[in-house]
Amino acid sequence: MRIGVDLDNTIICYDALFHALALERGWIAPARPARPVRKDAVRRAVRLLPDGDEKWQALQAEAYGPRLASAALFPGVVDAFRLWREQGREIFVISHKTRRSSAGYDLHAAARAFLAESALMREGLLAEQDLFFCPSRREKLERIARLGCDVFIDDLPEVLNEPGFPAGVRKILFAPEEASSGRPGDAPDSVPDVRDCSALIFRSWAEAAAWDPEADAAVTRATGSAARRLERVAGGRNSRVWKAVPAAAPPVAVKRYPDDGRDRLGAESAAFALLRRHGLTCVPETLALFPERRLAVYSWIAGEPAAPLGDAPEAVDPFADLIERLRRIGAAPDAIPDAARLPLATEACLCLADVKRQVENRLSRLLARDPDTEAARTMLDLVRNKVAPAWEERLRAASEAYARLGRPPDQALEPAERVLSPSDFGAHNAIRRPDGSLAFVDFEYFGWDDPVKLTADFLLHPAMRLTREQKERFAARVMGLFAESDAPARLPALLPLFAVRWICIVLNVFLPEHAGARRSGDPSAPSAAPSPETQLETARCLLRTVNLGM
């Protein structure tokens, strides 16, 4: 794919520069609040002055010439170019720009100098030979056609709607102030951010990020055959997953793990290896690991998402069966050499003090949120006046239950009392194979944990939506595996506490770092993250579990 992009007012943003130049000359009044106004607003104001057209032309000559170094790239331009280059796309900058200003200044040289100092060229995202300056609009359109552009992005609708615009070239209008996609007829699509062009070009960010050169190389190394097709598949909000179809091998799954300080690749690949060694074929087989690239190649499991489970009570049995197998693996003497070396599950809770620490840390972060939106104020009211009091009440009840059991709140479970836990476990991470059986994926948080936490997380996970009968059936199955311990007695005491923990998790949408990730345009992010309003309703449902129980 060849992508053509206009330069002025599409790649280079002149708003602050034109504003500053007009202020220097006293041709416009300072903005209130004091911030740069749009270039178009400056033009309208200057052209209303006596000899306004001449004044505006003088500003243009200076902005595009000797003062060009003070301009800036539009936000998102570097991100977009970086993504396109990663996808192997060719990028050309094609600009309608006369060679010299009326004062004799070389406008082409000024533009080249600006780009040479920008991140686009410093990062190798744009090459000198990919710049084309055309003295007329007609020559610009001819250049677009001669280069064979598949897409062209411009800020001027009159360029894109020019009768001589090359046929078959996708038109995208860059309009920071007003965007309306899907215009009728041959009118261009419109986007407010250059990064949004990717969604139009590729139809979605997920498709835009479908090809990854390192993932492609990993397939070749793992299977001995280059991938004929690499398709991004729906997944979580952290790792990226592709289905790769090699030319001479069965399909495989390629997974790239995030660089967040956790050894997700190590935890998941160790879990799969352990289960496969003990005869479980309901998890992928590890074909190749590339830890330095945070990449793994696994066998592809054909099927459909298992969720929703439906209302049948026995729908939870395959999940309980897997826990039963994990219990046996962890408890069998011959499993100790491999299972015992596995780490704790991510955010494991081996004592009441662990639960208290985790929940109170999460509550404090939510309560520190600025009430800067109506939804944030609603969240703070819910947490401060409903969730926090319920937490205190249920924590006291759990402490009393632990005292009756004679278990100190800071006493960690003995190894024999723990279970190997997939941690993030449920239908949302299961695949229903063509024969109706379930396969399980996403063991990035795998490790040793309290069977009560494993059970509670399965019952409470917002993606599960279990009936009361299903909850009771699963809890009875798993707690029956630990009947000799105090786990069955601790479950009713800890379930409300874990429900508060889940309330905090679903309300993470209000934390600044999570909001930033949603706005970043990260191609690894999901196409539709839950809204704050949706998460508030989920939190209210979980609060009923805190108050009323399972």
N, C-alpha and C positions, 0 to 999 in steps of 0.2 A: 504494500500500500504506500502511495506517495501522498504526503500531506503538504499542501501549500498554505502559507500564512502571510497575511499582510504585516507590515512593520509598524507604521505610525498609528497610534491609538488602538492597536491590537496587541502588539508585543510591548511597545514603548508607551508608557503612561505619561502624559504631559500635564496633567491637571495641576499639580503643585507648581510646576515650572511656569506655566502661563499665568497662574494666580500671582506668583512672586514677581514676574516681570511687569504685570499690570499694576501691582501695588507700588513697585519702585517708581513708576512714572506718575503715580497719582491718578490713574485712569479708572480705578474702581475703589470703593470704600472697603476697609477691613471687614471680613466676614464675622458674623456673630452667631454661634461661638467661633472663636478664631481658629479656623481650620481651612485648608485649601478647598476651593469650590471646583466644580467640574469645569473642564476646558470649554465646553459648549456654553456654560453660563457666563464665563469671562468673555467669550466672543460676542454673545448677545449684548452684554453691557458695553463693551468697547465700541461696537458698531453703531450704538445709539449716540455716540459722541460726535461733535463736529469733526468732519474728515475721518469718520469712524472706520471706513474701509481701508484707508491708507494706514491708520494706526494699527489695525488688525494685521495687515500685511507686514508691517514692521515687526510686530511681535512674532509672527510666524518665522520671518527671516532669522531672527535672533535665536528663537527656541530650537529651530531645526539646524542651526548652524553653530555659532560660537558658544552658545549656552547649552548645547545638547547634553554635555556631560552631566548636567544637573538633573536630567530627567531620571526616570526609574522604570524598571520592568513592572508590568501589571502583576499583582499577586496571582500565583497559580501557574504562570507561564513556565517557570523552571520545572515545576512538578509535572506539567503536561509533557514538555519536551523529553524529560527523563523517562517517563512511562513509554512514550512512543519509541524512543531509541531502544529501550529494553525489549520492546516488541519487534525490533528489527525494521521499523518503518523508516522510510526516507522522508526527510523534512527539507522544504525549500522556503526561503523567505523571498517573497516577490512583491516589490513595492513600486508604486507610481511615484517617482521622485525625480524632479529635474536636477541636472548636474550642479548648476550654480544659482545662487540667490541673486537678487537684483543688485546686491552690494558686491557680488563676485565671490562669495564664500562657497567653497566646495562642500555641498550638502552630502554627496556620496561619501566623501572621506570622513565627514563628521559622524555619519551613521556607522560606518565600518569601525571607526575608533571607539564609539560607544559600545558596540557589540563585542569588540575585542576585549574590553574591560569587564564585560558582564559575565555572570555565571554561565550563560549559555555557551560561550566559547571557552571559558576557563575550564569547564567540566567536559568539554568535547561534545556537547549536545548539538552544536551547530558549527559547520565548517565554512571557511571563507568562500569556497567554490559553490556553496549552496545559497549565496546571496545574489539576488538579481534586482537591479534598479532600472526601471523603465521610464523613459521620458514622457510617455503618454499612456492614457488608459488603454487605448487600442493595443499598444505593444505589451502592456501588462497581461491582457487577456490572451494574446498570442503566446506569451511565455508560459502561462498556465497550461495551455493546450500542448505546447511543444514539449514541456517536461512530463506530460502524461499524468498530471495530478488527478488523484481519485477524489480528493476533498480540498476545498479552499475555504479559508476562514478570513473574514474581512469585517471591518466595523462600518462600512458604507453599504447600505442596501442598494444604492444606485449602481454600484459596481457589480454586485451579485445578480441584479436584475437587468443588467445591460443586455440588449438584444444579441450582441455578439459573444456573450459569455459561453465558454466551451460546453457543448452538450455532453451530458453524462457525468459531469463533475458535481459531487455533492456540495451544496452551498450551506455554509453555516455563518450566520450573522452574530458577531460579537457585540452585545449590547449590554453593558454593565448596569444600566439603569432600568431597562425594561426588556424582559424576555418572555416570549410566548412560543413554545415549541409546537410543532405540528401545524404550521400555517397551511392553508389550502393551496392547491395549484402548484406552481413552480416557485413560489416564494420561499426564501431560505428559512431553515430552522434558526431559532435565536437562543443564545445562552448568555448568562450574566457573568460567567467565570470561564476562562480558557480551559480549566480542568474539565468543565462540563462538556466540552466538545467530545471527549472520549466516550461519554455515555451515548452521544448521538452517532459517532463513527462506528462504535462497536456494539451499540444497543444496550450495553450495561457495563459497569465497572468490572463485574465478575468475568465477562467475556473479554474485556480489554486486557485483563491480567491472566488470560488463559495460557499464554505461551511464556515460558521462562527458559532461557538458554541453559541454566544450570540444571533445572529439572529434566530438560531434554537430554543433556549429557548423562545424567544419572541413570536414565532409562537405558541408554545405550550400554553403559558399563554394567548394569545389573542383568540385562537380558541378552547382550550381544547383538542387539538389533535396534536401529534408530526408530524413534517414534514416528509413525505416519500421522498420528493425530494426538493432540494433548488438549483435553477438555477440562476446564475448571468445573469442579462439582461443588454443590452447596455444602457448606460446613460451618464450623463455629466462628467465633469472632477473633480467634487468635491465629491458628495455623491455616495454611492454604493446602488444599488437596486437589490433585488432578487425577483424572483417568487417562492413562497413556495407552495407546494401541500401537505396539511395535510392529514393524513390518513382518517379522517372522517369529513371533512369540505371542502367548496369550496376553490379554490386557493386564495391566498392573496399576496399582495406586502409588502415586508419588506424593509425599507430604513434606512441606517445608514448615519447620517449627519457628516460632518467634524468638527473638533474642531478648528475653526478659529476665535473665538471671537464673531461670529454672532449667534443669536438665530434663525437659519434656521428652526429648528423643530418647534419652537413656531410660527414663521411667517406662515409657510405652513399649519400646523394643524389648526391654527386660521382661515386662509382663507377658507380651506375646510369646517370647521364647520359652518362658516358664510354663505357660499353659499348653503350648504345643508339645513340649517335652513330656507333659503328663497326659497326652492323648486328647486334648481338647482341640477340635478342628473348627470351633465356632468363633475363632478369632483369626485375623490375617496371619499369613506366614511372612516372616521377614526375609526379603531377598537380598537387600544390600543397605548398608548404612554409610552415610557420609557426614560424620559429626562436624567436621570443619565447615561444612556448608549448611548444617542444620537440616539435612535432607535424608529421607529414608524412602526406600522402595519396598512396598508390600504386595502380596498377592491381591488381586482384585476380587471382591466379593460381589457377585451379581445379585440383584434384588431390589426391593423397594423399601423406603423408610417404614419402620415398624409402627411408628405413631400415626394416628391414634390407635390405642389398643382395643378400643371397644369396651363393652360393659361386662363381658363374660368373666366370671371370677377366676377361671383357670388361665386367663390371659397373662397373669403375673407368674405362673409356674416356671416358665423358662428362665426368668430372672432369679427366682429362688433356687432353681436347679444349679445355676452357675455359682451362686454363693455357697451352696452345699459342696460343690467340687472344690472351690477355693478353700473352704474350711478344711476339707480332707487333705488337700495339698499342703497347707500350712501346718497341719497337725501331724502328718505322716513323718516318721523318723527319717526315711530315705529322702525326704524333701528338704530337710534342714540345710544341707550344704548350699542349695541354690535359693530357697525361699527365705532363709534366715538372714541372708545378706542384703535383702531388699530393704530400701529405706522406708521411713514412715510415709504415709500418703500425704499429699499436699494439704496443709491446714488440718492435720490429724488432731483429734481431741481425745487424749488418753486419760484425762481426769476432769473433774468439774471445774477446776481452776483454769484449764485450757479453754473451756467453753466460755467462762466468764470473761477471760482476757480478750478473746476474739470478738465477742459480741460488744463489749463495752468500747473497744477500739473502733469498731464500725459505727456504733451509735455516736461517739464523740465526733467522728468525721462528718457525719450527716448533720449534727447539731451545729457544726461550725460553718455550715453553708450560708452564704449571704442570701437574705430574702429578697432577691432582685427581680423575681418574676412571681406571677400569681401562683403558678404550679409549685415553685420553691416554697412560698409561704404556706401553701396547703400541706406540703410535705413536712415542713418544720412543725406545724400545728399537730399533725398526725403523730409524729415521732415524740414530740415533747409532751403532749397531753394524753396520748393513748398507748403508744408502744413502750416508752420508757417506764411508766407506772406498771404496766402489765409485766414488763421484764423484772422489775424489782420484786413484785409479788411472786412470780413463778420461780425466781432465783431463791427466794427464802424457802419456798416449798421444796425445791430440789435439795437445798442444803439440809433441811430437816429429814428428807428421805435418805440422804447419804449418811446422816448421823444414825438413823435407825438401822441402816445396813452395816454400821460400823466401818464405813469406808471413808478415810480422810479425804477432803476435797482436793488436796494436792498430791494424792497418791496415784501414780500412773498405773495403768493396767499391767499385769504381768504378761510376758510374751505369750503364754498359753491362753490368755483371755482375749487376745487380739485376733483379728481376721485380716486376710489379704483383701483389700477393698479396691474396686475400680474407681471409687470416689464419685466421679461425675457419671452416675449410673442410672439408666432408664431407657425408655422407648425412644427418646430423642437421639440416643447413640446406639441404636440397634437396627439391623437390616433384616427384613423378612425375605428369605431366599425363595426361589421358585418352588421348592418342595414344601414350603410353609414353615420350616424351622427358622430359628432366629440366629443371627450372627451378631457379634458385639465388637464395636470399634471405640476409639477414643479412650485410651487408658493413660493419658498424659499425667494424671494425678495419682496413679496407682501406687499402693504401698500398704503398710500395716496401719490399722486403725481400730477404733472401738466398734464392735458389731452394732451397738446402739446407734452410733452416728450414721453408719452405713444404712441401717434400716430407716432411720428418721429422714435422711436425705432422699431416699427413694420415695417415701410416702409424701414428702413435702415438695418435691421438685415441681416448679410451676408448669413444666412441660408435660407432666404425667397425667393430671386430671383423673385420678383414680376414684372409683366408687368406694363407699365405706366397706362393702364386702371384700373388694379387692385389697384394700389396705389391711383389713383384719387377717385375710388369708396370707398375705406376704409376711406380715409381722409374726404370725404364728409359726410359719415355716422357718423363718430365719432364727427367731428366738428359741425355737425348739432345738436348734443346733447347739445352743449355749445354755440348755436347761440346767446344767450342773453349776452354772455361775449365777451371779446376781444381775446379769444383763436383762432378763425379763422384768425384774423389779425396777431397774433403772430406766427402762424405756418410757413409762408414763411420766416419770419425773423430768426426763431430759427432752422429751418431744416438744413441749412448749418453748423451751430455750432454743432448740434448733429452729423452731418456727420463727422466732425473733431474728435469729441469724439470717434466715432466708428473706425476711422482710428487709433487712439491711442490704442484702445482696441485690434484690430487685430494685432497691432505691439508689443503687450506685449510679443510675442514670443521671442523678442530680449532682454528682461530684464533678468538679472541674476537669479532672484528668480524663474522665469517661466522656464528657461532653466534647472535649478537644479531639478525642479520637474519632468521634462521629463526624466532626466537621472537617477532618483533615483530608478527605478525599482518598484515604488509603484504599488501594484496590483490594486489600485483604479483608476489608470490613464488609459486613453483610449489607445487602441492598436495602433492607428495611429494618433498622434497629427499633426496638419497642419505644414508643413515645413515653414521656413522663406521665401523661394521664393514664396510659395503659398500666404502667408500673405501679402507680398509686392504687389503682383498683385491685391489682394482684396483691399488693401489700395489705389492703383491707381484708381480702379473703383469707390471707394467712393469719391476720390478727384474730380472726374468728377461731382459728385452730389454737392459737395461744390461749384464748379465753375459754373455749369449749372443749378442747381436746380433739382427738382424731375423728 
